[in-house]
Amino acid sequence: MNSLFKISFLIFLTYLSVQCSSKNEDNTDVQVVDLAGAYKQQKQSSAGISFFSDSEIEYIQLRAPEEIIINEDFLRVYADKEFIILIGYKQMFLFDRKSGEFIREIGQFGKGPYEYRATLHNNTYDYSRKVLIARQWNRKIFIEYNVKGEVMANPSFTCPEIGFFMGQPNHFKDSIYVLYYSKMPENNHQRLKLIDTQCNIMKTYNRAIRSEDGSRAIIGFSVFYKHQDDLMFFEEYCDTLFQVTEENLIQRFVFGLGEFEPSYEKQFDSGYLTGDERKKDFHINNLFESKRYLFIRFSYDEYGFWQAVYDKKKKIVLMQGDEQGYDNDIDNFVPLKYATSVNNDNELIGFIEAYNVVAWFETHPEKAAKLPVHLKKLKYLKPTDNPVIMIADLK
């Protein structure tokens, strides 16, 4: 029995290595992002904006009617040459990029035919298609709006053969989407499905392993984003970031988590999922990418959330805690508190809350005195004002 157990265990580990290994014999371009090493060194090498940008920052003060109050929890900010798009909890707003003036609410929370039940917080705006996506009251029916607030499509995935999927449909191309499946008892092995809006399943990407207890559901977490119109995918408890293609999943980056790695087996341990042990590991919850940089946000509950930037050219990573943000060593002004997206013009989009701007002026009077006139005007913000949008040209 001992020999049989050892053989079974070795086979199990082999499956793990196929599914989530840093080894990739078919793709020599896979890079290892050493998050563990960067975290240990972050006191000596904290991230400043100059790490990824060498141009002045653009600051946009949002101007809106008093009744428009932006919910900053889980806020996603997107911007192109004309507009700023904000997606928060049960709200989607459009602002003019040049003036910061409020233009319109996109869609509306409600039960009407053109209204939505929930906004989403992952891959919610498609820069190339200029489309926002939200969920309607049926959890398998979604609604897509353009920036004018017009309904462009109602992707529906209610046919029985689709089964129970998590999150939202992620646009692949044309009328084809990718659905993510957690480890549910009825489809433990399924990972992703490539499917069109007529319920034609074009590809199923299976997991290499199943949970030992096939009767228990494991509610996993996934991240999707577009980079140069290619769809990227990351699954919690797997150390690899993939590109989704019609044929397979291509490994692109492996996260070196070291002693902070939440190994694949831990998701099947209820004690780990509900106990303090989980707080000792890194859990990646957001990713987006430019030509040169990979931006990462992860939780490490003992100390909160962290933001990291990986330079694909120099193959180094720097990070900073959410509370600090990226130090503004470009303008000697407020930090870039939260980075949320990269647009098709190679610009990084982020924001800082108004109360943090007010606090900066109160605690940095000497630096404030040296600011140019257009930045000194931000001194008159109120703590309850809407956030200030920050946009940086990336190297």
matplotlib code that plots the C-alpha trace (Angstrom):
import matplotlib.pyplot as plt

x = [0.0, 2.8, 4.4, 1.0, 0.5, 3.9, 3.3, -0.2, 1.3, 4.0, 1.4, -0.6, 2.5, 3.2, -0.3, 0.3, 3.4, 1.6, -1.1, 0.7, 4.5, 7.1, 8.5, 7.4, 9.5, 7.3, 7.5, 10.9, 9.6, 8.0, 9.4, 9.5, 8.1, 9.8, 7.1, 8.5, 12.0, 10.6, 8.5, 11.5, 13.5, 10.7, 12.0, 15.2, 13.6, 10.1, 8.4, 8.3, 6.5, 9.9, 10.3, 7.8, 7.3, 9.6, 6.9, 4.9, 1.7, -1.7, -4.2, -7.9, -10.2, -13.7, -16.5, -20.0, -23.4, -23.7, -25.8, -23.1, -21.0, -18.4, -18.2, -14.4, -14.7, -13.4, -13.3, -11.9, -10.8, -10.3, -9.4, -8.8, -8.0, -11.5, -13.2, -12.7, -14.8, -15.4, -16.9, -17.7, -20.3, -23.6, -22.5, -20.8, -20.0, -18.5, -16.4, -14.6, -10.9, -9.8, -12.2, -13.1, -16.8, -19.5, -21.1, -23.5, -24.3, -23.9, -26.8, -28.6, -29.1, -32.6, -34.8, -35.8, -34.9, -31.9, -30.8, -28.3, -28.2, -24.5, -21.4, -18.3, -14.8, -12.7, -12.2, -15.2, -14.2, -12.8, -10.6, -10.7, -14.4, -15.2, -17.7, -18.7, -20.2, -22.5, -24.7, -28.5, -30.9, -30.4, -26.8, -26.2, -27.4, -25.3, -25.6, -23.0, -23.1, -21.1, -19.9, -23.1, -25.0, -26.6, -27.1, -24.8, -25.5, -27.1, -24.7, -26.8, -25.5, -28.6, -28.6, -28.3, -25.1, -23.1, -23.6, -22.6, -19.9, -18.3, -18.0, -18.7, -18.2, -14.8, -14.8, -12.4, -13.3, -16.4, -19.3, -17.1, -16.5, -14.6, -16.3, -14.6, -15.6, -14.9, -14.4, -18.1, -19.1, -20.8, -17.9, -14.9, -12.5, -13.7, -11.7, -12.6, -15.0, -14.8, -18.3, -20.4, -23.6, -25.6, -24.4, -22.0, -19.1, -16.0, -13.4, -13.2, -10.0, -9.9, -8.0, -5.3, -6.5, -9.7, -10.3, -10.0, -13.5, -15.5, -18.7, -17.3, -17.5, -14.3, -15.2, -12.1, -11.1, -10.0, -8.6, -9.0, -7.7, -6.9, -3.4, -3.1, -6.5, -5.2, -7.1, -5.1, -6.2, -5.0, -6.5, -6.0, -3.9, -2.0, 1.3, 1.0, -0.5, -1.8, -2.8, -6.1, -6.0, -8.4, -6.0, -4.7, -3.5, 0.0, 2.1, 3.3, 4.5, 5.1, 4.8, 7.6, 5.8, 8.3, 7.2, 4.1, 2.7, -0.9, -0.2, -2.8, -3.7, -4.6, -7.9, -9.2, -8.4, -11.4, -9.2, -6.9, -9.7, -11.4, -8.4, -5.5, -3.1, -4.5, -3.3, 0.3, 0.1, 0.0, -3.4, -3.3, -6.6, -5.8, -3.5, -3.1, -0.3, 1.5, 4.1, 6.9, 5.3, 3.0, 1.0, 0.0, -2.2, -2.3, -3.5, -1.3, -3.8, -1.3, -0.4, -3.2, -2.9, 0.2, 0.8, 3.8, 5.2, 7.3, 9.7, 9.7, 12.7, 15.0, 13.3, 13.0, 10.0, 9.3, 6.3, 4.5, 1.7, -1.7, -1.6, 1.5, 0.8, 3.6, 5.8, 5.6, 9.2, 8.2, 6.3, 7.2, 3.4, 0.8, 1.5, -0.3, -2.5, -4.2, -3.3, -6.2, -5.7, -3.4, -5.0, -4.1, -2.0, 0.4, -0.9, -1.3, -4.6, -5.1, -6.5, -6.1, -8.9, -9.6, -9.1, -5.6, -4.8, -6.1, -3.9, -0.8, -1.1, -1.5, 1.6, 3.9, 3.7, 7.2, 6.7, 3.3, 4.8, 7.0, 4.2, 3.1, -0.1, -2.3, -1.5, -1.7, -5.4, -6.0, -5.3, -8.9, -10.4, -12.8, -12.1, -15.5, -14.9, -14.6, -11.2, -8.5, -7.6, -3.9, -2.6, 1.1, 2.8, 4.6, 8.2]
y = [0.0, 2.4, 1.9, 2.4, 5.5, 6.9, 6.1, 7.8, 10.9, 11.2, 11.0, 13.7, 16.0, 15.4, 16.6, 19.6, 20.5, 20.2, 22.5, 25.2, 24.7, 27.3, 24.9, 25.4, 23.5, 24.7, 28.4, 29.7, 33.3, 32.5, 34.9, 34.4, 37.4, 37.1, 38.6, 36.9, 38.4, 41.8, 41.8, 41.0, 43.8, 46.4, 48.5, 49.0, 49.3, 50.7, 51.6, 55.2, 56.4, 57.0, 53.2, 53.0, 56.6, 59.6, 62.2, 64.6, 63.2, 64.4, 65.2, 65.5, 66.8, 65.3, 67.8, 66.4, 67.4, 67.0, 63.9, 62.1, 60.5, 58.0, 54.8, 54.3, 50.6, 48.4, 51.4, 50.8, 53.7, 53.7, 56.5, 57.2, 60.4, 61.8, 60.2, 58.9, 55.8, 55.0, 51.7, 51.3, 49.5, 49.8, 52.8, 53.5, 57.1, 58.9, 62.1, 64.4, 63.8, 67.4, 69.2, 66.5, 67.5, 64.8, 63.7, 60.9, 57.8, 54.7, 52.3, 52.2, 49.9, 48.4, 45.6, 47.2, 45.6, 48.0, 48.1, 46.0, 44.2, 44.4, 46.1, 43.9, 44.4, 42.3, 43.0, 45.4, 47.7, 46.7, 49.5, 48.2, 47.6, 50.6, 48.5, 48.2, 45.0, 44.5, 41.6, 41.6, 39.9, 36.5, 35.7, 34.2, 37.2, 40.3, 43.6, 45.6, 49.4, 51.8, 55.1, 56.8, 54.5, 52.6, 48.8, 47.0, 43.4, 41.1, 38.1, 35.2, 31.9, 30.1, 26.9, 23.8, 22.5, 25.5, 24.6, 26.7, 29.2, 31.8, 35.6, 37.0, 36.1, 37.4, 38.6, 36.6, 37.8, 38.5, 36.8, 34.4, 34.5, 32.6, 31.3, 30.3, 27.3, 26.7, 23.3, 22.3, 18.7, 18.4, 19.8, 19.5, 18.9, 21.9, 25.1, 27.3, 27.1, 29.0, 29.6, 31.8, 33.6, 30.8, 28.3, 26.6, 25.3, 25.6, 24.5, 23.2, 23.6, 21.0, 20.9, 18.2, 17.2, 16.9, 17.5, 14.4, 15.0, 15.4, 16.2, 19.5, 22.8, 24.9, 28.5, 29.7, 33.2, 34.2, 37.3, 38.1, 41.1, 42.1, 42.9, 44.0, 42.3, 39.0, 37.6, 36.7, 34.4, 33.7, 31.3, 31.5, 28.6, 28.4, 30.3, 30.9, 33.6, 32.3, 33.6, 32.0, 30.9, 28.8, 25.8, 25.9, 28.0, 29.5, 30.2, 33.8, 34.5, 32.5, 34.2, 33.3, 33.3, 31.3, 30.8, 32.9, 30.5, 29.3, 25.9, 24.2, 21.6, 24.3, 25.2, 21.7, 22.3, 23.9, 24.7, 26.8, 28.6, 29.7, 30.1, 32.4, 30.3, 31.9, 35.3, 34.2, 33.7, 36.0, 36.0, 37.8, 39.6, 42.0, 42.1, 44.3, 44.9, 47.3, 46.5, 46.7, 46.3, 43.9, 45.4, 43.2, 43.7, 41.0, 40.6, 39.6, 40.0, 40.4, 43.8, 44.5, 44.9, 45.4, 46.7, 45.5, 46.4, 43.9, 45.4, 42.8, 44.3, 44.5, 41.5, 43.1, 43.8, 46.5, 46.9, 49.2, 48.9, 50.2, 52.7, 54.3, 54.1, 54.6, 57.4, 60.5, 61.1, 62.8, 65.8, 65.6, 65.6, 63.1, 59.4, 57.4, 55.6, 53.0, 52.0, 50.3, 50.0, 50.6, 52.0, 51.4, 54.6, 53.1, 55.3, 54.1, 55.1, 55.5, 57.7, 59.0, 59.9, 63.6, 63.3, 62.0, 65.0, 67.3, 65.5, 65.8, 69.6, 69.7, 67.6, 68.9, 72.7, 73.2, 70.9, 72.4, 75.9, 74.7, 73.2, 74.8, 76.8, 74.2, 71.7, 74.2, 74.6, 71.1, 72.4, 73.6, 70.2, 69.0, 65.6, 64.4, 65.4, 62.8, 61.2, 62.8, 60.8, 60.4, 59.4, 58.7, 57.9, 54.6, 54.0]
z = [0.0, 0.8, -2.7, -4.3, -2.4, -3.4, -7.1, -6.9, -5.2, -7.8, -10.6, -8.8, -8.6, -12.3, -13.1, -11.0, -12.9, -16.2, -15.0, -13.1, -13.5, -14.3, -16.8, -20.4, -23.0, -25.9, -25.0, -24.2, -23.7, -20.3, -17.7, -13.9, -11.9, -8.6, -6.3, -3.2, -3.7, -4.5, -1.3, 0.8, -0.8, -1.0, 1.9, -0.1, -3.5, -3.3, -6.6, -7.8, -10.9, -12.6, -12.7, -15.5, -16.7, -17.5, -18.4, -16.4, -14.9, -16.2, -13.4, -14.0, -11.4, -12.0, -12.1, -11.6, -10.2, -6.4, -6.7, -8.6, -5.9, -7.1, -5.0, -4.7, -3.5, -6.3, -8.7, -12.2, -14.3, -18.0, -20.4, -24.1, -25.9, -25.4, -22.4, -18.9, -17.9, -14.3, -13.2, -9.5, -7.4, -9.3, -11.3, -14.7, -15.5, -18.5, -18.1, -20.6, -20.4, -21.1, -18.8, -16.3, -16.8, -16.3, -19.5, -18.6, -16.7, -18.8, -18.3, -15.0, -12.0, -12.2, -13.5, -16.8, -20.2, -20.7, -17.1, -15.1, -11.8, -11.1, -12.4, -12.8, -11.5, -13.9, -17.6, -17.6, -20.4, -23.8, -25.2, -28.8, -29.0, -26.7, -24.8, -21.2, -19.8, -16.8, -15.5, -15.8, -13.3, -14.7, -13.8, -17.2, -19.2, -19.7, -21.3, -23.3, -23.7, -25.8, -24.3, -25.6, -23.2, -26.1, -25.8, -28.2, -27.3, -24.7, -24.5, -23.1, -21.9, -20.6, -22.6, -20.4, -22.0, -20.8, -17.1, -14.1, -14.9, -12.6, -13.2, -16.6, -20.2, -21.5, -25.1, -27.3, -30.8, -32.9, -31.1, -29.2, -25.5, -22.8, -19.7, -16.5, -14.4, -10.8, -9.4, -9.1, -8.5, -11.9, -13.9, -11.6, -14.6, -16.7, -16.6, -19.6, -22.5, -25.8, -26.9, -29.1, -28.3, -30.1, -27.5, -29.9, -27.7, -29.8, -27.3, -23.7, -21.7, -19.0, -15.8, -15.5, -12.0, -10.1, -6.4, -4.3, -3.0, -6.2, -4.2, -2.8, -4.7, -4.8, -5.6, -7.4, -8.5, -12.0, -13.7, -17.4, -19.3, -22.9, -24.1, -27.7, -28.3, -27.0, -24.0, -20.9, -18.1, -14.5, -12.0, -8.2, -6.8, -10.1, -10.5, -14.3, -16.4, -19.8, -23.1, -24.4, -28.0, -30.1, -29.7, -26.2, -23.2, -23.8, -20.7, -20.6, -17.0, -13.9, -10.5, -8.2, -4.8, -2.8, 0.8, 0.1, -2.5, -2.0, -3.5, -5.7, -3.0, -0.4, -2.2, -1.2, 2.5, 4.3, 7.3, 5.1, 3.3, 6.5, 8.9, 9.5, 7.4, 4.3, 5.4, 5.1, 1.3, -1.7, -3.6, -6.9, -7.7, -10.6, -13.6, -16.7, -19.1, -21.4, -24.1, -21.5, -18.0, -16.2, -13.4, -10.5, -7.4, -4.7, -1.1, 1.7, 4.5, 7.3, 5.7, 3.3, -0.5, -2.6, -6.1, -8.1, -11.5, -13.6, -16.2, -19.0, -20.6, -17.5, -15.9, -12.5, -10.3, -7.8, -5.5, -3.1, -0.5, -1.5, 1.4, 0.0, -3.7, -6.2, -5.0, -7.3, -8.0, -11.3, -10.1, -6.4, -5.7, -4.5, -5.1, -7.8, -5.2, -7.4, -10.9, -12.7, -16.5, -19.5, -22.7, -26.3, -26.3, -23.8, -21.0, -17.4, -15.8, -12.0, -9.3, -5.8, -3.4, -2.8, 1.0, 0.3, -1.9, 0.9, 3.4, 1.2, 1.0, 4.8, 5.4, 2.6, 2.7, 1.4, -1.6, -2.2, -2.5, -5.4, -7.5, -10.8, -10.6, -12.2, -9.5, -6.6, -7.5, -6.2, -2.7, -2.7, -3.0, -0.3, 1.3, 0.1, -3.5, -6.3, -6.9, -9.0, -12.1, -12.8, -16.3, -17.1, -20.4, -20.0, -21.2]

ax = plt.figure().add_subplot(projection="3d")
ax.plot(x, y, z, "-o")
ax.set_aspect("equal")
plt.show()
